[in-house]
């Protein structure tokens, strides 16, 4: 999905893979944000594991661990985990077009190997900036 406004970021959600024991479900199928907005990416989980994290995959690069539930907050990124509601969130403040990437909410351990995609336990959330 493309938008003609270069300051608008869009997000669509689709499944990569997962298992019945470790089901991850995104909150929204689509979200639009303006540059400078605070954006929250969210997933529900129904899993025995509670070690959760977020990966970011930029174009033509392998996924990189962005933040985990025990990672310290950064200036622009924070991780929120509610064990009672089984929700976890990635909050990105001051969203920028440079944040355009594929974002994965994941249960650890996540196998990435040497491939350019994340192999298991993941849902993906994809932000697409204007071409």
N, CA, C and O atoms as CSV, one atom per row, in Angstrom:
chain,resi,resn,atom,element,x,y,z
A,1,UNK,N,N,0.843,-1.156,0.000
A,1,UNK,CA,C,0.000,0.000,0.000
A,1,UNK,C,C,0.898,1.232,0.000
A,1,UNK,O,O,1.742,1.377,0.884
A,2,UNK,N,N,0.731,2.120,-0.973
A,2,UNK,CA,C,1.577,3.290,-1.095
A,2,UNK,C,C,0.763,4.544,-0.877
A,2,UNK,O,O,-0.428,4.569,-1.189
A,3,UNK,N,N,1.374,5.574,-0.353
A,3,UNK,CA,C,0.729,6.846,-0.104
A,3,UNK,C,C,1.555,7.915,-0.799
A,3,UNK,O,O,2.785,7.860,-0.772
A,4,UNK,N,N,0.896,8.889,-1.422
A,4,UNK,CA,C,1.620,9.912,-2.164
A,4,UNK,C,C,2.265,10.954,-1.256
A,4,UNK,O,O,3.144,11.685,-1.714
A,5,UNK,N,N,1.869,11.052,-0.002
A,5,UNK,CA,C,2.445,12.014,0.932
A,5,UNK,C,C,3.731,11.440,1.519
A,5,UNK,O,O,3.674,10.421,2.207
A,6,UNK,N,N,4.901,12.061,1.270
A,6,UNK,CA,C,6.161,11.491,1.756
A,6,UNK,C,C,6.304,11.536,3.270
A,6,UNK,O,O,7.205,10.899,3.816
A,7,UNK,N,N,5.435,12.277,3.966
A,7,UNK,CA,C,5.509,12.344,5.422
A,7,UNK,C,C,4.608,11.331,6.105
A,7,UNK,O,O,4.549,11.284,7.333
A,8,UNK,N,N,3.903,10.518,5.326
A,8,UNK,CA,C,2.990,9.537,5.894
A,8,UNK,C,C,3.631,8.160,5.874
A,8,UNK,O,O,4.182,7.735,4.859
A,9,UNK,N,N,3.554,7.471,6.998
A,9,UNK,CA,C,4.015,6.093,7.102
A,9,UNK,C,C,2.788,5.214,7.187
A,9,UNK,O,O,1.813,5.583,7.843
A,10,UNK,N,N,2.809,4.068,6.547
A,10,UNK,CA,C,1.691,3.143,6.611
A,10,UNK,C,C,2.166,1.802,7.105
A,10,UNK,O,O,3.333,1.445,6.947
A,11,UNK,N,N,1.254,1.057,7.709
A,11,UNK,CA,C,1.602,-0.248,8.250
A,11,UNK,C,C,0.534,-1.249,7.850
A,11,UNK,O,O,-0.658,-0.973,7.989
A,12,UNK,N,N,0.944,-2.399,7.358
A,12,UNK,CA,C,0.019,-3.496,7.131
A,12,UNK,C,C,0.556,-4.701,7.871
A,12,UNK,O,O,1.758,-4.787,8.123
A,13,UNK,N,N,-0.305,-5.627,8.220
A,13,UNK,CA,C,0.089,-6.748,9.063
A,13,UNK,C,C,-0.170,-8.061,8.349
A,13,UNK,O,O,-1.219,-8.228,7.727
A,14,UNK,N,N,0.781,-9.007,8.428
A,14,UNK,CA,C,0.578,-10.324,7.844
A,14,UNK,C,C,1.414,-11.332,8.616
A,14,UNK,O,O,2.382,-10.965,9.281
A,15,UNK,N,N,1.036,-12.605,8.526
A,15,UNK,CA,C,1.736,-13.642,9.282
A,15,UNK,C,C,2.920,-14.178,8.494
A,15,UNK,O,O,2.833,-14.364,7.280
A,16,UNK,N,N,4.028,-14.427,9.186
A,16,UNK,CA,C,5.163,-15.120,8.583
A,16,UNK,C,C,5.066,-16.584,8.944
A,16,UNK,O,O,4.986,-17.435,8.059
A,17,UNK,N,N,5.071,-16.894,10.232
A,17,UNK,CA,C,4.876,-18.262,10.686
A,17,UNK,C,C,4.663,-18.261,12.181
A,17,UNK,O,O,4.825,-17.235,12.841
A,18,UNK,N,N,4.302,-19.401,12.707
A,18,UNK,CA,C,4.087,-19.533,14.134
A,18,UNK,C,C,3.623,-20.933,14.432
A,18,UNK,O,O,3.543,-21.779,13.542
A,19,UNK,N,N,3.319,-21.171,15.682
A,19,UNK,CA,C,2.827,-22.487,16.064
A,19,UNK,C,C,1.577,-22.328,16.901
A,19,UNK,O,O,1.305,-21.243,17.415
A,20,UNK,N,N,0.815,-23.400,17.043
A,20,UNK,CA,C,-0.428,-23.320,17.803
A,20,UNK,C,C,-0.163,-23.026,19.273
A,20,UNK,O,O,-1.007,-22.427,19.939
A,21,UNK,N,N,1.015,-23.444,19.801
A,21,UNK,CA,C,1.317,-23.172,21.199
A,21,UNK,C,C,1.771,-21.733,21.411
A,21,UNK,O,O,1.577,-21.175,22.490
A,22,UNK,N,N,2.362,-21.140,20.411
A,22,UNK,CA,C,2.946,-19.811,20.524
A,22,UNK,C,C,2.298,-18.864,19.523
A,22,UNK,O,O,2.953,-18.381,18.599
A,23,UNK,N,N,1.026,-18.606,19.708
A,23,UNK,CA,C,0.276,-17.794,18.764
A,23,UNK,C,C,0.443,-16.315,19.076
A,23,UNK,O,O,0.222,-15.885,20.208
A,24,UNK,N,N,0.836,-15.535,18.067
A,24,UNK,CA,C,0.942,-14.090,18.162
A,24,UNK,C,C,-0.088,-13.477,17.234
A,24,UNK,O,O,-0.218,-13.890,16.081
A,25,UNK,N,N,-0.819,-12.491,17.733
A,25,UNK,CA,C,-1.874,-11.867,16.951
A,25,UNK,C,C,-1.712,-10.354,16.988
A,25,UNK,O,O,-1.717,-9.773,18.073
A,26,UNK,N,N,-1.568,-9.697,15.841
A,26,UNK,CA,C,-1.459,-8.241,15.834
A,26,UNK,C,C,-2.794,-7.596,16.175
A,26,UNK,O,O,-3.849,-8.180,15.928
A,27,UNK,N,N,-2.753,-6.397,16.742
A,27,UNK,CA,C,-3.969,-5.667,17.099
A,27,UNK,C,C,-4.706,-5.142,15.875
A,27,UNK,O,O,-5.921,-5.303,15.767
A,28,UNK,N,N,-3.979,-4.512,14.948
A,28,UNK,CA,C,-4.607,-3.831,13.817
A,28,UNK,C,C,-4.009,-4.324,12.512
A,28,UNK,O,O,-2.835,-4.690,12.447
A,29,UNK,N,N,-4.835,-4.327,11.469
A,29,UNK,CA,C,-4.351,-4.686,10.144
A,29,UNK,C,C,-3.648,-3.518,9.465
A,29,UNK,O,O,-2.801,-3.719,8.595
A,30,UNK,N,N,-3.999,-2.297,9.862
A,30,UNK,CA,C,-3.405,-1.136,9.200
A,30,UNK,C,C,-3.404,0.046,10.147
A,30,UNK,O,O,-4.337,0.229,10.929
A,31,UNK,N,N,-2.363,0.840,10.076
A,31,UNK,CA,C,-2.241,2.049,10.874
A,31,UNK,C,C,-1.491,3.074,10.046
A,31,UNK,O,O,-0.501,2.742,9.395
A,32,UNK,N,N,-1.952,4.315,10.064
A,32,UNK,CA,C,-1.268,5.385,9.351
A,32,UNK,C,C,-0.760,6.390,10.373
A,32,UNK,O,O,-1.477,6.739,11.311
A,33,UNK,N,N,0.463,6.855,10.200
A,33,UNK,CA,C,1.061,7.823,11.121
A,33,UNK,C,C,1.766,8.908,10.331
A,33,UNK,O,O,2.287,8.662,9.243
A,34,UNK,N,N,1.778,10.099,10.881
A,34,UNK,CA,C,2.527,11.196,10.282
A,34,UNK,C,C,3.911,11.257,10.896
A,34,UNK,O,O,4.118,10.830,12.032
A,35,UNK,N,N,4.850,11.789,10.144
A,35,UNK,CA,C,6.194,11.964,10.663
A,35,UNK,C,C,6.117,12.810,11.931
A,35,UNK,O,O,5.449,13.843,11.961
A,36,UNK,N,N,6.810,12.358,12.981
A,36,UNK,CA,C,6.793,13.053,14.264
A,36,UNK,C,C,5.811,12.473,15.263
A,36,UNK,O,O,5.895,12.767,16.455
A,37,UNK,N,N,4.870,11.641,14.788
A,37,UNK,CA,C,3.900,11.007,15.687
A,37,UNK,C,C,4.571,9.972,16.581
A,37,UNK,O,O,5.668,9.495,16.290
A,38,UNK,N,N,3.893,9.635,17.671
A,38,UNK,CA,C,4.258,8.468,18.459
A,38,UNK,C,C,3.419,7.313,17.937
A,38,UNK,O,O,2.196,7.422,17.848
A,39,UNK,N,N,4.066,6.211,17.594
A,39,UNK,CA,C,3.401,5.059,16.995
A,39,UNK,C,C,3.550,3.875,17.938
A,39,UNK,O,O,4.630,3.633,18.477
A,40,UNK,N,N,2.454,3.135,18.135
A,40,UNK,CA,C,2.505,1.938,18.964
A,40,UNK,C,C,2.128,0.731,18.123
A,40,UNK,O,O,1.026,0.669,17.577
A,41,UNK,N,N,3.045,-0.233,18.017
A,41,UNK,CA,C,2.794,-1.513,17.362
A,41,UNK,C,C,2.480,-2.507,18.470
A,41,UNK,O,O,3.194,-2.564,19.471
A,42,UNK,N,N,1.415,-3.293,18.300
A,42,UNK,CA,C,0.946,-4.144,19.391
A,42,UNK,C,C,0.627,-5.551,18.928
A,42,UNK,O,O,0.167,-5.760,17.805
A,43,UNK,N,N,0.877,-6.515,19.806
A,43,UNK,CA,C,0.521,-7.917,19.577
A,43,UNK,C,C,-0.058,-8.521,20.850
A,43,UNK,O,O,0.308,-8.139,21.962
A,44,UNK,N,N,-0.968,-9.472,20.663
A,44,UNK,CA,C,-1.419,-10.346,21.746
A,44,UNK,C,C,-0.651,-11.646,21.618
A,44,UNK,O,O,-0.210,-12.006,20.526
A,45,UNK,N,N,-0.489,-12.350,22.723
A,45,UNK,CA,C,0.160,-13.651,22.659
A,45,UNK,C,C,-0.584,-14.642,23.538
A,45,UNK,O,O,-1.154,-14.279,24.567
A,46,UNK,N,N,-0.570,-15.887,23.119
A,46,UNK,CA,C,-1.082,-16.976,23.951
A,46,UNK,C,C,-0.019,-18.055,23.907
A,46,UNK,O,O,-0.048,-18.947,23.059
A,47,UNK,N,N,0.910,-17.958,24.828
A,47,UNK,CA,C,2.072,-18.840,24.776
A,47,UNK,C,C,2.563,-19.151,26.173
A,47,UNK,O,O,2.307,-18.412,27.124
A,48,UNK,N,N,3.266,-20.246,26.274
A,48,UNK,CA,C,3.878,-20.595,27.544
A,48,UNK,C,C,5.102,-19.721,27.803
A,48,UNK,O,O,5.421,-19.423,28.954
A,49,UNK,N,N,5.783,-19.313,26.743
A,49,UNK,CA,C,6.962,-18.456,26.861
A,49,UNK,C,C,6.525,-17.016,27.060
A,49,UNK,O,O,5.566,-16.566,26.433
A,50,UNK,N,N,7.210,-16.297,27.916
A,50,UNK,CA,C,6.897,-14.878,28.064
A,50,UNK,C,C,8.108,-14.002,27.758
A,50,UNK,O,O,8.121,-12.821,28.105
A,51,UNK,N,N,9.114,-14.564,27.119
A,51,UNK,CA,C,10.261,-13.768,26.676
A,51,UNK,C,C,9.933,-13.206,25.304
A,51,UNK,O,O,9.968,-13.924,24.305
A,52,UNK,N,N,9.617,-11.931,25.260
A,52,UNK,CA,C,9.115,-11.294,24.054
A,52,UNK,C,C,10.102,-10.254,23.554
A,52,UNK,O,O,10.867,-9.681,24.331
A,53,UNK,N,N,10.077,-10.015,22.239
A,53,UNK,CA,C,10.983,-9.026,21.664
A,53,UNK,C,C,10.420,-8.511,20.343
A,53,UNK,O,O,9.447,-9.047,19.811
A,54,UNK,N,N,11.045,-7.475,19.836
A,54,UNK,CA,C,10.716,-6.902,18.537
A,54,UNK,C,C,11.968,-6.897,17.668
A,54,UNK,O,O,13.057,-6.553,18.126
A,55,UNK,N,N,11.795,-7.281,16.415
A,55,UNK,CA,C,12.858,-7.230,15.414
A,55,UNK,C,C,12.488,-6.195,14.364
A,55,UNK,O,O,11.310,-5.933,14.120
A,56,UNK,N,N,13.502,-5.614,13.749
A,56,UNK,CA,C,13.319,-4.686,12.641
A,56,UNK,C,C,14.116,-5.221,11.461
A,56,UNK,O,O,15.277,-5.604,11.605
A,57,UNK,N,N,13.476,-5.244,10.283
A,57,UNK,CA,C,14.168,-5.673,9.071
A,57,UNK,C,C,14.059,-4.577,8.027
A,57,UNK,O,O,12.982,-4.315,7.491
A,58,UNK,N,N,15.180,-3.944,7.746
A,58,UNK,CA,C,15.238,-2.928,6.692
A,58,UNK,C,C,15.416,-3.629,5.353
A,58,UNK,O,O,15.863,-4.775,5.303
A,59,UNK,N,N,15.074,-2.956,4.289
A,59,UNK,CA,C,15.146,-3.514,2.946
A,59,UNK,C,C,16.521,-4.115,2.664
A,59,UNK,O,O,17.549,-3.497,2.941
A,60,UNK,N,N,16.526,-5.319,2.114
A,60,UNK,CA,C,17.742,-6.037,1.708
A,60,UNK,C,C,18.692,-6.362,2.861
A,60,UNK,O,O,19.880,-6.591,2.631
A,61,UNK,N,N,18.192,-6.385,4.088
A,61,UNK,CA,C,19.019,-6.718,5.251
A,61,UNK,C,C,18.330,-7.794,6.072
A,61,UNK,O,O,17.105,-7.910,6.034
A,62,UNK,N,N,19.102,-8.586,6.816
A,62,UNK,CA,C,18.475,-9.570,7.701
A,62,UNK,C,C,17.827,-8.868,8.898
A,62,UNK,O,O,18.194,-7.737,9.219
A,63,UNK,N,N,16.879,-9.515,9.553
A,63,UNK,CA,C,16.250,-8.917,10.738
A,63,UNK,C,C,17.279,-8.690,11.850
A,63,UNK,O,O,18.195,-9.488,12.044
A,64,UNK,N,N,17.105,-7.595,12.563
A,64,UNK,CA,C,17.967,-7.257,13.693
A,64,UNK,C,C,17.103,-7.107,14.939
A,64,UNK,O,O,16.018,-6.529,14.885
A,65,UNK,N,N,17.589,-7.629,16.055
A,65,UNK,CA,C,16.879,-7.440,17.314
A,65,UNK,C,C,16.819,-5.954,17.602
A,65,UNK,O,O,17.850,-5.281,17.644
A,66,UNK,N,N,15.605,-5.436,17.803
A,66,UNK,CA,C,15.416,-4.016,18.051
A,66,UNK,C,C,15.327,-3.747,19.548
A,66,UNK,O,O,16.024,-2.882,20.080
A,67,UNK,N,N,14.454,-4.506,20.224
A,67,UNK,CA,C,14.259,-4.306,21.657
A,67,UNK,C,C,13.564,-5.536,22.229
A,67,UNK,O,O,12.707,-6.131,21.576
A,68,UNK,N,N,13.933,-5.909,23.436
A,68,UNK,CA,C,13.300,-7.010,24.148
A,68,UNK,C,C,12.661,-6.497,25.421
A,68,UNK,O,O,12.862,-5.345,25.807
A,69,UNK,N,N,11.891,-7.355,26.075
A,69,UNK,CA,C,11.170,-6.889,27.251
A,69,UNK,C,C,12.097,-6.481,28.385
A,69,UNK,O,O,11.688,-5.714,29.257
A,70,UNK,N,N,13.329,-6.969,28.400
A,70,UNK,CA,C,14.265,-6.594,29.455
A,70,UNK,C,C,15.320,-5.606,28.974
A,70,UNK,O,O,16.259,-5.288,29.704
A,71,UNK,N,N,15.164,-5.121,27.745
A,71,UNK,CA,C,16.096,-4.120,27.225
A,71,UNK,C,C,15.803,-2.772,27.874
A,71,UNK,O,O,14.651,-2.472,28.186
A,72,UNK,N,N,16.826,-1.967,28.078
A,72,UNK,CA,C,16.568,-0.620,28.589
A,72,UNK,C,C,15.864,0.213,27.522
A,72,UNK,O,O,16.056,0.004,26.325
A,73,UNK,N,N,15.052,1.153,27.973
A,73,UNK,CA,C,14.403,2.071,27.036
A,73,UNK,C,C,15.465,2.905,26.342
A,73,UNK,O,O,16.519,3.200,26.906
A,74,UNK,N,N,15.168,3.271,25.127
A,74,UNK,CA,C,16.045,4.203,24.419
A,74,UNK,C,C,15.300,5.523,24.303
A,74,UNK,O,O,14.169,5.653,24.771
A,75,UNK,N,N,15.935,6.484,23.686
A,75,UNK,CA,C,15.305,7.797,23.553
A,75,UNK,C,C,13.986,7.719,22.783
A,75,UNK,O,O,13.040,8.442,23.097
A,76,UNK,N,N,13.921,6.844,21.777
A,76,UNK,CA,C,12.735,6.784,20.926
A,76,UNK,C,C,11.947,5.487,21.019
A,76,UNK,O,O,10.822,5.426,20.523
A,77,UNK,N,N,12.503,4.440,21.643
A,77,UNK,CA,C,11.851,3.130,21.679
A,77,UNK,C,C,11.545,2.701,23.100
A,77,UNK,O,O,12.369,2.859,24.002
A,78,UNK,N,N,10.351,2.156,23.291
A,78,UNK,CA,C,10.051,1.537,24.581
A,78,UNK,C,C,9.212,0.291,24.343
A,78,UNK,O,O,8.472,0.198,23.363
A,79,UNK,N,N,9.339,-0.651,25.244
A,79,UNK,CA,C,8.666,-1.947,25.188
A,79,UNK,C,C,7.726,-2.006,26.377
A,79,UNK,O,O,8.142,-1.770,27.511
A,80,UNK,N,N,6.465,-2.319,26.127
A,80,UNK,CA,C,5.490,-2.455,27.206
A,80,UNK,C,C,4.898,-3.848,27.139
A,80,UNK,O,O,4.510,-4.319,26.070
A,81,UNK,N,N,4.831,-4.504,28.285
A,81,UNK,CA,C,4.361,-5.887,28.350
A,81,UNK,C,C,3.358,-5.993,29.491
A,81,UNK,O,O,3.697,-5.717,30.641
A,82,UNK,N,N,2.126,-6.390,29.181
A,82,UNK,CA,C,1.091,-6.595,30.191
A,82,UNK,C,C,0.808,-8.086,30.290
A,82,UNK,O,O,0.131,-8.652,29.431
A,83,UNK,N,N,1.324,-8.722,31.334
A,83,UNK,CA,C,1.168,-10.171,31.496
A,83,UNK,C,C,-0.278,-10.569,31.745
A,83,UNK,O,O,-0.688,-11.667,31.367
A,84,UNK,N,N,-1.067,-9.686,32.381
A,84,UNK,CA,C,-2.469,-10.015,32.667
A,84,UNK,C,C,-3.311,-10.099,31.405
A,84,UNK,O,O,-4.124,-11.012,31.262
A,85,UNK,N,N,-3.126,-9.157,30.490
A,85,UNK,CA,C,-3.914,-9.152,29.254
A,85,UNK,C,C,-3.199,-9.869,28.114
A,85,UNK,O,O,-3.761,-10.029,27.031
A,86,UNK,N,N,-1.954,-10.303,28.354
A,86,UNK,CA,C,-1.132,-10.980,27.344
A,86,UNK,C,C,-0.965,-10.113,26.090
A,86,UNK,O,O,-1.174,-10.561,24.963
A,87,UNK,N,N,-0.580,-8.862,26.334
A,87,UNK,CA,C,-0.323,-7.912,25.259
A,87,UNK,C,C,1.112,-7.407,25.377
A,87,UNK,O,O,1.642,-7.266,26.479
A,88,UNK,N,N,1.733,-7.136,24.233
A,88,UNK,CA,C,3.000,-6.422,24.273
A,88,UNK,C,C,3.069,-5.424,23.138
A,88,UNK,O,O,2.527,-5.645,22.055
A,89,UNK,N,N,3.748,-4.315,23.409
A,89,UNK,CA,C,3.715,-3.152,22.537
A,89,UNK,C,C,5.121,-2.607,22.316
A,89,UNK,O,O,5.966,-2.638,23.210
A,90,UNK,N,N,5.346,-2.115,21.121
A,90,UNK,CA,C,6.550,-1.353,20.806
A,90,UNK,C,C,6.099,0.072,20.544
A,90,UNK,O,O,5.288,0.314,19.650
A,91,UNK,N,N,6.617,1.013,21.314
A,91,UNK,CA,C,6.277,2.416,21.118
A,91,UNK,C,C,7.472,3.126,20.497
A,91,UNK,O,O,8.582,3.088,21.027
A,92,UNK,N,N,7.223,3.772,19.365
A,92,UNK,CA,C,8.253,4.537,18.662
A,92,UNK,C,C,7.835,5.998,18.712
A,92,UNK,O,O,6.815,6.377,18.136
A,93,UNK,N,N,8.621,6.817,19.400
A,93,UNK,CA,C,8.288,8.239,19.456
A,93,UNK,C,C,8.976,8.957,18.296
A,93,UNK,O,O,10.006,8.506,17.795
A,94,UNK,N,N,8.404,10.061,17.887
A,94,UNK,CA,C,8.942,10.870,16.784
A,94,UNK,C,C,9.193,10.026,15.538
A,94,UNK,O,O,10.310,9.992,15.021
A,95,UNK,N,N,8.159,9.350,15.059
A,95,UNK,CA,C,8.277,8.489,13.880
A,95,UNK,C,C,8.857,9.271,12.704
A,95,UNK,O,O,8.526,10.435,12.479
A,96,UNK,N,N,9.732,8.595,11.967
A,96,UNK,CA,C,10.381,9.204,10.803
A,96,UNK,C,C,10.272,8.250,9.622
A,96,UNK,O,O,10.097,7.045,9.801
A,97,UNK,N,N,10.374,8.791,8.426
A,97,UNK,CA,C,10.350,7.951,7.233
A,97,UNK,C,C,11.472,6.915,7.307
A,97,UNK,O,O,11.333,5.813,6.776
A,98,UNK,N,N,12.571,7.257,7.957
A,98,UNK,CA,C,13.684,6.307,8.102
A,98,UNK,C,C,13.325,5.111,8.985
A,98,UNK,O,O,14.081,4.140,9.032
A,99,UNK,N,N,12.189,5.160,9.685
A,99,UNK,CA,C,11.713,4.015,10.470
A,99,UNK,C,C,11.011,2.985,9.588
A,99,UNK,O,O,10.618,1.924,10.072
A,100,UNK,N,N,10.852,3.286,8.307
A,100,UNK,CA,C,10.205,2.343,7.401
A,100,UNK,C,C,10.986,1.036,7.373
A,100,UNK,O,O,12.178,1.019,7.067
A,101,UNK,N,N,10.302,-0.056,7.696
A,101,UNK,CA,C,10.940,-1.372,7.791
A,101,UNK,C,C,9.855,-2.392,8.060
A,101,UNK,O,O,8.689,-2.039,8.236
A,102,UNK,N,N,10.234,-3.648,8.091
A,102,UNK,CA,C,9.349,-4.706,8.558
A,102,UNK,C,C,9.640,-4.879,10.040
A,102,UNK,O,O,10.797,-5.017,10.435
A,103,UNK,N,N,8.595,-4.874,10.865
A,103,UNK,CA,C,8.735,-5.064,12.307
A,103,UNK,C,C,8.105,-6.391,12.681
A,103,UNK,O,O,6.974,-6.679,12.290
A,104,UNK,N,N,8.833,-7.203,13.438
A,104,UNK,CA,C,8.358,-8.514,13.864
A,104,UNK,C,C,8.156,-8.528,15.372
A,104,UNK,O,O,9.069,-8.192,16.126
A,105,UNK,N,N,6.969,-8.912,15.811
A,105,UNK,CA,C,6.802,-9.218,17.229
A,105,UNK,C,C,7.092,-10.705,17.376
A,105,UNK,O,O,6.555,-11.524,16.631
A,106,UNK,N,N,7.936,-11.051,18.330
A,106,UNK,CA,C,8.465,-12.409,18.380
A,106,UNK,C,C,8.520,-12.949,19.795
A,106,UNK,O,O,8.632,-12.203,20.768
A,107,UNK,N,N,8.437,-14.265,19.881
A,107,UNK,CA,C,8.676,-14.986,21.124
A,107,UNK,C,C,10.075,-15.559,21.048
A,107,UNK,O,O,10.451,-16.143,20.031
A,108,UNK,N,N,10.846,-15.404,22.098
A,108,UNK,CA,C,12.181,-16.003,22.122
A,108,UNK,C,C,12.067,-17.459,22.539
A,108,UNK,O,O,11.193,-17.753,23.355
A,109,UNK,N,N,12.856,-18.381,22.062
A,109,UNK,CA,C,13.918,-18.122,21.097
A,109,UNK,C,C,13.357,-18.009,19.690
A,109,UNK,O,O,12.417,-18.718,19.331
A,110,UNK,N,N,13.922,-17.137,18.913
A,110,UNK,CA,C,13.554,-16.952,17.513
A,110,UNK,C,C,14.738,-17.371,16.670
A,110,UNK,O,O,15.868,-16.955,16.928
A,111,UNK,N,N,14.490,-18.187,15.671
A,111,UNK,CA,C,15.565,-18.673,14.814
A,111,UNK,C,C,15.628,-17.785,13.587
A,111,UNK,O,O,14.653,-17.683,12.842
A,112,UNK,N,N,16.768,-17.142,13.369
A,112,UNK,CA,C,16.923,-16.330,12.167
A,112,UNK,C,C,17.975,-16.903,11.241
A,112,UNK,O,O,17.935,-16.632,10.041
A,113,UNK,N,N,18.909,-17.681,11.747
A,113,UNK,CA,C,19.926,-18.300,10.900
A,113,UNK,C,C,20.617,-17.282,10.026
A,113,UNK,O,O,20.831,-16.142,10.438
A,114,UNK,N,N,20.968,-17.688,8.819
A,114,UNK,CA,C,21.630,-16.790,7.883
A,114,UNK,C,C,20.680,-16.282,6.814
A,114,UNK,O,O,21.106,-15.617,5.869
A,115,UNK,N,N,19.404,-16.587,6.954
A,115,UNK,CA,C,18.452,-16.176,5.919
A,115,UNK,C,C,18.126,-14.697,6.057
A,115,UNK,O,O,18.460,-14.068,7.061
A,116,UNK,N,N,17.482,-14.156,5.056
A,116,UNK,CA,C,17.113,-12.748,5.100
A,116,UNK,C,C,15.727,-12.548,5.686
A,116,UNK,O,O,15.241,-11.418,5.741
A,117,UNK,N,N,15.085,-13.612,6.120
A,117,UNK,CA,C,13.789,-13.498,6.780
A,117,UNK,C,C,13.836,-14.228,8.106
A,117,UNK,O,O,14.680,-15.100,8.313
A,118,UNK,N,N,12.938,-13.877,8.998
A,118,UNK,CA,C,12.869,-14.533,10.291
A,118,UNK,C,C,12.086,-15.817,10.115
A,118,UNK,O,O,11.029,-15.821,9.485
A,119,UNK,N,N,12.605,-16.924,10.675
A,119,UNK,CA,C,12.108,-18.241,10.332
A,119,UNK,C,C,10.938,-18.771,11.152
A,119,UNK,O,O,10.105,-19.495,10.606
A,120,UNK,N,N,10.840,-18.445,12.425
A,120,UNK,CA,C,9.767,-19.050,13.201
A,120,UNK,C,C,9.299,-18.134,14.318
A,120,UNK,O,O,9.993,-17.188,14.692
A,121,UNK,N,N,8.113,-18.423,14.849
A,121,UNK,CA,C,7.529,-17.755,16.009
A,121,UNK,C,C,7.162,-16.292,15.773
A,121,UNK,O,O,7.181,-15.507,16.721
A,122,UNK,N,N,6.830,-15.897,14.543
A,122,UNK,CA,C,6.675,-14.474,14.301
A,122,UNK,C,C,5.384,-14.079,13.603
A,122,UNK,O,O,4.828,-14.831,12.803
A,123,UNK,N,N,4.926,-12.885,13.927
A,123,UNK,CA,C,4.004,-12.108,13.103
A,123,UNK,C,C,4.815,-10.928,12.630
A,123,UNK,O,O,5.806,-10.564,13.262
A,124,UNK,N,N,4.422,-10.339,11.557
A,124,UNK,CA,C,5.179,-9.206,11.053
A,124,UNK,C,C,4.275,-7.994,10.876
A,124,UNK,O,O,3.103,-8.126,10.525
A,125,UNK,N,N,4.821,-6.838,11.119
A,125,UNK,CA,C,4.125,-5.586,10.896
A,125,UNK,C,C,5.015,-4.751,9.993
A,125,UNK,O,O,6.181,-4.517,10.314
A,126,UNK,N,N,4.483,-4.306,8.880
A,126,UNK,CA,C,5.307,-3.702,7.832
A,126,UNK,C,C,4.908,-2.251,7.645
A,126,UNK,O,O,3.757,-1.950,7.330
A,127,UNK,N,N,5.845,-1.369,7.836
A,127,UNK,CA,C,5.631,0.039,7.532
A,127,UNK,C,C,6.153,0.288,6.137
A,127,UNK,O,O,7.239,-0.176,5.792
A,128,UNK,N,N,5.406,1.006,5.335
A,128,UNK,CA,C,5.851,1.313,3.984
A,128,UNK,C,C,5.787,2.820,3.792
A,128,UNK,O,O,4.712,3.410,3.897
A,129,UNK,N,N,6.918,3.448,3.514
A,129,UNK,CA,C,6.951,4.867,3.201
A,129,UNK,C,C,6.697,5.071,1.719
A,129,UNK,O,O,6.670,4.108,0.953
A,130,UNK,N,N,6.515,6.286,1.322
A,130,UNK,CA,C,6.281,6.582,-0.091
A,130,UNK,C,C,7.527,6.302,-0.908
A,130,UNK,O,O,8.643,6.477,-0.420
A,131,UNK,N,N,7.344,5.859,-2.174
A,131,UNK,CA,C,8.503,5.567,-3.029
A,131,UNK,C,C,9.260,6.834,-3.388
A,131,UNK,O,O,10.262,6.773,-4.100
